[in-house]
Amino acid sequence: MKVFFLILFFGLSTMLLAQEEIESPIPNSENEVENYQDTTVAETSKLFSGRPGKAMLYSLVLPGAGQAFVNKKLWKVPFVYGALGGMAYVVIDSGKQFRRFQDALIAQVDGEEHEFTGFLDSPAAIKPYRDRAQKSYENNIIYFSLLWVLQSVEAFVDAHLIGFEVSDDLSFRSKPAIIPVGNQGLAMGIGITISF
């Protein structure tokens, strides 16, 4: 769960860093106010415009389509379908488990035999298992939905970064360093220099 949130945080922070800064004009006169209102209406529909928006929209409609058709990264499609297919299997399996306990609870209340007869012989004994299976089923549906949205956000971010120029002058150097630590003296550490 922690890994999922870490990946989600990294993906969202990357998306935020990939945005261009747009200065919004501040209207001073009536003509400028009218022009400003016209431009704000146009700017609100820009999420799905351009290459990144197209990639995100394609991926929301059909998983992997934004990565394949817009970003031309066909190697990502098997990962998308593997993750979504695996999560779909988990959702279906947890749904079957929930229905098994739900049917057993209904049968127990009606006084009929069920598949857990002999092990769980009262509604009070079956109910915790049914509740746990229901919570698992509902959580898995949420995880599947988040995974679907995450792959579309990945397509969106990747489309933003396609035109990103990486300089040949990138370098990373590390060297030993002596770091002052308050009143305690000096400590050994590693100094890192990043040039770009």
N, C-alpha and C positions, 0 to 999 in steps of 0.2 A: 504494500500500500504506500509506503514511504517512497519507494522507487517511482511509482506511478505519479505521485504528486511532484517529485523532483523533476521528472521528465516533462510534466505539464507546465511547471513553473519555468523551466528552461525554454520550452517551446514558445510560451507566451511572452517571455522577456525578449527572446530573439525577434519575435514578431514586432514588438514595440520598438526595438532598436533599429529595425529595418525600415521604419517609416520615414517619409520625407517631412520636413517641417514646412508647413504652409502658413504664411502670414495672412490673417484675415483682415480685410480693410475695415477701418472704422469710419462709418458714414458721418459727414459733416453737414450736408445740405439735404433738402428734400429729394433732389434728383439722385443723389448718392444713396439715400435710404431705399428708394425704389430699386436701383441697380443692385444694392446689397441684398435685398430680399430675393431678387431673381437668382443671384448667384448662390445663396444658401440653399435654395430648393435644389439647384443642380448639384451642389456638393454633397447633399445627403444621399444621393443615389450613386455615389462613386465607389461604394464598397465592392460591388460586383463589376465595376468597369475596369477596362485595361487587362493586362495579362494576369496579374495576381488574382483579381476578382474572378476572372474567367476560370482560372485553375481551381479556386475554392468552390465556385458554383458547380463545375463539372464533378469535383470530388464529393460534394454533398449529394448530388443526384445519383452518381454511380461511383462507388469507391474505386480509387486508383485512376480514374479518368483524367483528373487534373495532372497527376504525375506523368501519365503516359502521353496524352494528346497535347497538352499545353506545355509542360516542362520538358518533354521528350526524355524522361528518365524511366525507361521501361523496366529497369532492374528493381525499382521500388514496388512495382505492382504485385509480385509474389509475396512480398512482406506484408503489404496491406491486406491481401486476401487471406494470407496465413493467420494474421492476427485477428481479423474479423471472423474468419471461419472457425478458429479455435474458440473465440468468445461466443459465437453463435452456438457451438456445440455445448459449451458450459451452460448457456441460458436454457437450451432445450432440455438438457439433462436435469438441471435443477428444477425446471418446470414439471418434469415427469415425477421427480421425487416429491415435490409439493403435492401434486395430484394424488399420489399414492397415499400419503398421510391424510389428505383431505377426504378421500373416499373411505379410508379406514375409520376416520372419526365419524363420518355420516353413518356408516354401517354400524358402528358401535352404539351410537345414539339410537338407531332404529332397532337395535337388538339382533342384528344379523351378523353372520361370520364374515371375517375379512382376512387379508393375508398376514396380519400380525396377531391373529387370535392365538392365545396361549402365551404370548410375550407381553402384549399390551392389552390388558383386559378391561380398561376403563377409559372413559373420555378424558379424565384428568391425566392419565398416563400418556395418551396419544397427543394431546394438545401441545405440550412443549416441543415435541418433534415436528408437528405440523407448523407451529409458529416459527421455529428455526429454519425449516425448509422454505417457508414463505419469505422470510427476511432474506435468505440467500438468493432466492429467485428474483426478488425485486432489486437487490443490490447488483446482481449480474446483468439485469436489463439496463440499469444505470451505467454500469461499466461499458457495456456494449455501445450505448449511445455516446458516451464520452470518447470511446475509441474511434467511432465514426467521425465525430467532430474533430478529434485530434488529427486524423489523417487528412482532413480537408484543410486544417490550419497549417499543417506541414506543407501541403501543396501551395498554399498562399505564401508562406514564408520563402519557400524554395523559388517561387516565381519572382519574388522581390529580389532575391539574391543572385539570380541568373546573370544580370548585367553588372554585378558588383566586381569592380576591378581590384585585383590583388597585385600589389607591387612586388617586384623582384627583390626589393630592398628589405624585406621582412627578415628580422633576425631575433634570436633569443639567446642570451648569454647568461650564464650563472657563474658566480665565483664566491669563494668564502668571504664572509664579512664579520666584523666585530661590531656588535650592537650595544649601545649603552642602555642599561636597565635601571632607571631611576637611581635610588641610593644604594642599590645592591652591587654596583660595579658594571663589569662588561660581560657579555655573553657571546658565544659563537653562533653564527647563523649562515644563511645562504642569501646572497644578494642576487637579484634577478633584474636584468635589463632587457627591455623589449624595444626594438627600433622598428619604425615603419614610416 
